[in-house]
Amino acid sequence: MARKESAADAANTGRLKQIALTYKMTRRADKKIGLVLAAVGIVTFGVFLAIGFLIGHPIYLGILGAFLGVIAAAIVFGRRAERAAFGQMEGQAGAAAAVLDNVGRGWTTTPAVAMNRNQDVVHRAVGKAGIVLVGEGNPNRVKSLIAAEKKKMNRIVADVPVHDLIVGTGEGRVELKKLRTTMLKLPRVLTGPQVTATNDRLRALGDLMSNMPLPKGPMPKGMRLPKGGKLR
């Protein structure tokens, strides 16, 4: 019993530390986060308390308002923290790969299936929507990388729909913060077994990540590919 309580206490402590760390990181990019959260909580509580006085149940509605105020503040905090995180990641090579890793269940991500010396890179995700090629970098160079990747894949997965997205701002590109939503909106056309079969066939192509020691997630700016690395 004592061990279970100790494990639970450790888990709670870990969550609190994670929340505190997330708040500190968010506050660096969003200086008003504290005031915003306080305002959301106080306004929510105030509205319910006022309703409570009007209907003759201030204690009940006050307790409910305090509870809902905490929930509302938590929701706002989550959204602003996510926005701050995307803002810090924006423009970093490999940022899209980090987002793809968190798209959701049913997706298999292979980062850096194609790259050039300018650090333009293409990642691949496979799910029930088919194959999604996500490019980062200069749009013109990325389009060439995607076209080459499509041509190579066409030899073994010609029957699978392929979508291509280029991360960035501007016409024809998808903002990093909207990448996950965009992918989840794609029509689902494959069954689970078909997704598995597609992944199995694509593994035969290999990828840059299996041939060179690139870090997972956003890559440091200025990083150069090894001279022995395979380029496409």
Salt bridges, closest charged atoms under 4 A:
ASP30 OD2 - ARG80 NE 2.65
ASP101 OD2 - LYS216 NZ 3.92
ASP120 OD2 - ARG141 NE 2.33
GLU136 OE2 - HIS123 NE2 2.60
GLU149 OE2 - ARG124 NH1 3.95
GLU149 OE1 - LYS152 NZ 3.41
GLU149 OE1 - ARG232 NH1 3.68
ASP159 OD1 - ARG201 NH1 3.41
ASP164 OD2 - LYS150 NZ 2.57
GLU175 OE1 - LYS177 NZ 3.83
GLU175 OE2 - LYS178 NZ 3.98
ASP200 OD1 - ARG203 NH1 2.52
